[in-house]
């Protein structure tokens, strides 16, 4: 298989990653321990899109409030839909990043970064890039954790069964719902 | 726009290949060779792309100070395109064809005559309009071997990818879950699995929905 085929065939990992973050955030009340960054607040904000796998026309666009906690979102999951994009909020040491993450390429859109203090053009550029780099670094550490898990036998044996339970649940998840890995 | 101010929506590319030792001089020359050159009504091209200064899209006077920002190469990717409304072109073409028939005492025009007239009408309309301009910021982080490109449009990204590779003789890989995975220290088994793993079935344990 050439690289382009691999890129396209493995795009589903993006939506599985986002569903796993959603599940983990639900279990730990939005507090994730991220390697190299410590405990961060990771929240699904006010926009969430779910699409039917292999049938992208069947889409649930949920906006306003906290759609990740809505019965509609869980119903979409029970219908086999997967996360295709979501607005996320990450808070680290009082600084906040708000952005849309797209599952198919893990690209960032409409990002709002912590306030940039520099007034000089060049300094402002470096500060903006530094803040973006910090956000990318956080996301990569979370993705790396997911990928090690996803590519191990623990995924099928522990994580997937826990996610089945979570998808079927109407109540909020607790740390006990996350598998002991 | 985007790198210095405004919207933070961008596509990430991973740069493959090593930089030459004298990359600053070499790349400055390569950028100058592919600097933006404006469209002219006489030219056949309907669209043109080229590099411009990131902070001044009308400037193509490149030097290290406006291209290299510490460990970043910053450029504007400018794409100009003639956009003549089809209704306007059609109306002017009908007029021109009518006049041509009268002047040449013809009832019908050959395909060649029609195409020639279309070219002339297009040129006249181009002389009376200005091309549509689009400038997209590009910021290449040399240390992290990454490029941020402030557009997520598939066609624009493909155009940019080709142009970047032509300029710098390096390959770009657009971000994706697979390519991101390759950036981590994965074991051989994990790498194999990354390429072959299949989608999870999240529905297996979910009770069927009753209506």
Interface residues (C-beta under 8 A of the other chain):
Chain A: X1 X3 X6 X7 X10 X11 X12 X13 X14 X16 X17 X19 X53 X75 X77 X78 X79 X80 X82 X99 X102 X103 X104 X105 X106 X107 X108 X109 X110 X111 X112 X113 X121 X122 X124 X125 X126 X128 X129 X132 X133 X136 X140 X143 X144 X147 X148 X150 X151 X152 X155 X156 X160 X161 X163 X164 X165 X167 X168
Chain B: X3 X4 X5 X7 X8 X9 X10 X11 X12 X55 X69 X70 X72 X74 X139 X141 X144 X148 X152 X173 X174 X175 X176 X177 X178 X179 X180 X181 X183 X184 X186 X189 X190 X193 X194 X195 X197 X199 X200 X202 X203 X204 X205 X206 X207 X209
